[in-house]
Amino acid sequence: MAAIRSFICIDVPGEVKAAIERVQAKLRRLPVEVSWTRPANVHLTLKFLGEVEEARLGRVGEVLDAIARDCAPFELVTDRGGVFPTADRPRVLWIGVRDERGLLRALVAQVEDALAQYGFARELRPFTAHLTVGRVRSERSARELARLFLAEEFPSHRFRVTHLILMRSDLRPDGALYTPLHIAPLQERS
Ligand code: 2AM
């Protein structure tokens, strides 16, 4: 049976994607090999699932529906840029996301707990809410790139989380192709 690379995420509004595109345009001038996230592909990952047997994905969709039924839409705010793992050897450039009421963290914990019951491995790394802007592919000038990226004044955007998305990811030479497999609208039961 086929396995599908997939992850659970939330979408961000067009103005956040446009702001990320503007930062990317500035940094593209540097002589660093970076795989820039296509603005349309920018998302906030709640959980990376990896290769999942197609037959198990229906269950993941049901889990998301059950969680979303008990979760009202909530707000997040874009924050400053950051890098993984360090500014001296940057691999991933990202924009942070502020979770003022801790609702995102609670949602991620719920997703982890629910999926663990169906045999999905728990994420061992601490959750860092972020939007990946680019992945650094070469070491040359990478420190300079990180310095400039971290010095950028990224606008603070408040946005509403309204859906959980189960996304399929097909890795292509020209970048990942993302296809939503299931969308669960947040809707606190009255
Ligand atoms: P990233 O943006 O920090 O790289 C699809 O690959 C999404 O799943 C990305 O947002 C990616 O986060 C996230 N992800 C988490 N763990 C991953 C892993 N081990 N391999 C690939 N992607 C991972």
Residues whose N, C-alpha, C, O or C-beta is under 5 A from the ligand:
A	BS01	2AM	F7 T45 F48 T132
